[in-house]
Amino acid sequence: MDKTLLSNYARLVVKTGVNLQAGQLLVVNAPLECADFARLIASEAYDAGAADVSIQWKDELFSRLRYDKAPDAVFDQYPAYLQSFYQEQAKKGAAFVSIAANDPELLKGVVPDKIIRAQKAANTALADYREKLMANYNAWCVVSVPTVAWAKKVFPDLTAEAAVEALGAAIARAVRIDQADPVAAWEAHKHHLHERMTWLNDRQFRRVRIQTGLGTDVSIGLPAAHLWLGGAEKTKGGVPFVANMPTEEIFTLPDRMAVDGKVVASRPLVYNGNLIDGFSLEFKAGRCVASQAKEGEAILRQLLATDPGAAHLGEVALVPHSSPISMMGMLFFNTLFDENASAHLAFGKAYPVCLAGSEGMDKSALLAAGVNDSLVHEDFMIGTADMLVTGETKTGETVTIMQNGEFVL
């Protein structure tokens, strides 16, 4: 990406992504390879009146080195100073930007147990922080810029420089920074997503059924007070923000005990530097009772066994096959992009904001209402060009929501 595009992107992240308010703190989580972009975001944040900006750097190569050589016991630990940092920043009302640009195969060959244990330790330590973000107490936004390792995975036949340029151009299109006025383009896009969200919320389906030619045929019950969300969300203080850039989805939470049938992934899942591909899951009474994968099966099984909630669904998201990212006809090997090219589900924790009245409910009440809880939340893609989605109304009528991968509204 050239400097002008990166500057436009950074401004969009601050103004539209987290919608940073004057006097607010900002935390940026960034790989070392994305340092220039992280600094541009910080600069834009200060220009917008930020009280201060903190950048938390991640060194991917060191992460791999640690998995290869560190004592086994370290993977059950998480630094107390980082736990305190994120909790304190969240309590102070900070906004959070995360740059997702991992090498899709960084941890290939690492013992799967180490990865799962390390992720579980981190998620346990940061449970309060994650809870605040998933309940929209804080504005947050996930974005991305190309890195060499990631770009070479997407474009293996190009030189490193050409691959980075090609991936940068694809990202620019996906997040609309190639347009004359990216902020205005996003306002129009949010309005379009809001129309779909309203259509679904007006009908209050009690369940949806998703079918594809790959073999997905799953019935997903929806809680009585579920809410579909999409595009912009709002913090508890009423500040609009966009959690993912790009975003093409309309999503809600399933009833954690009312999922039955089979789902077949339509795209690979990249989980912590490991590829899980060619996989399918069987659900009965809400729980995944069987799973298989052509690649990464051990990671998948351990991921589903992280805790009792990991084997239940926490999200169902509808994305048209004609989404701009899908129309690019490429695989990003990055969930932030691939989930916006395809309808998807997530196993693990649900977003409580997708249940009306959830603000005053404790964990036991949320579980009783069908809201899943887990240390993990992992999206995986199931959408196809022939996907059929139908909804069952409270009176038992079947209504077509999507046909041949497209919304019919």
C-alpha positions, 0 to 999 in steps of 0.5 A: 500500500502506498502512503496515501492509502495507508494514511486514509486507512488509519484515518478511517480506523480512528474516525469510523472504526473505533470512532475515537472521542476527544480525551479517550485512550487508545490501545493498538495491538500490532505485529512488528511488521505492521509498525508503520501502520500502527504509528499512522493510527497513533498519529491520527488518534492524537490528531483526533484528541486522544488522551494517549496511545499505547502500542502493544507489539507482537513479534511473531518470529519470537512467538515461534521460537518460544514454542520451539524452545521454552520450558513446557510449563510456560504455556500455562501462564500469562504475564500478570502485567499484561493482564493488569494493563488490558483490564485497567485500559478497559476500565478507563474506557479505552478504545482498542484496535488490533491489526490482524496480519499473522503468517497463516503457517507460523506455527505449523509443526508446533505441538498442538497442545502447547498452542491450545494451552497458551491460548487458554491461559491468555483467554482466562487471564483476559476474561474480564477484558474480553467480556467488556469488548464482547458486550460493547462496553468499549469500542474496538476494531480489527483491521489489517495490512499486508506482511511478507509471510502472509502475502506469500501464502496468498500469492505463492507465485509472485515475488515478495514485493509483488505479493505484498503489493497485490495483497495490499490492493485487495485489502484496499478494495475490501475496506473501501479506502480505494474510493474517493471518500472512504468515510462516506463509502462506509456510511452508505455501506452501514446503511445497507447492512442496517436495512438487512438487519432490520428486515431480520429483526422484524421477523423474529424467526425462532430458527434458521436452517442452512443448506449447501451443496457441500453437505451442510444441513443444520437447524439453528434455534434462536433465543426468543429475544435475539437481535441481529446486528451488522455494520455499526454497533454502539458502546454502552455510552452510545458511541457508534463503532465498526468492530471489523473492517471489512465487514459484510455480515449480519449476525446473531447468537444461536440458542446454545442447546438448539443446534442440530445437523451437519456443517461443512467448512467451505474455506480453511480456518487459520487458528493461531498460525495453524491451518485447519482445512477440509473439516466438518462438524456434527451437532446434536442438541446444541453440542458438537458430537463429532468432528473431522478434518483433512488437515489440522484435525488435532488442533480442531479437536483440542480447540473444541475441547478447550472448555464445555462451551467450546463445543457449542455455537456462539454465532451465526452470520449471514454474508451474501456470496456476491460480497465484494470480498467473495467476488475477488475470487481469492482466499485470504487465509485470514479470518477477518477477510474470509469470514466476510466472503462467506456465511459463517458460524462460530463455536464458543462464546456468544456476543451478549449484545445479541440478546435484548435485555442482556445488560442486567443478566449474570452468567447463569441467567445468560446461559439459561437464556441460551447464550453460550459462554466459553474462553474461545470464539472462533469463526469458520466459513460455511457459505457457498454459491448455492446456499439456501437459508430459510427461517421458521416464524413463530407461527410455523411458517417457512420463509426464504431468507437467502437463495443461491447464496443471496438475500431475497429481501 
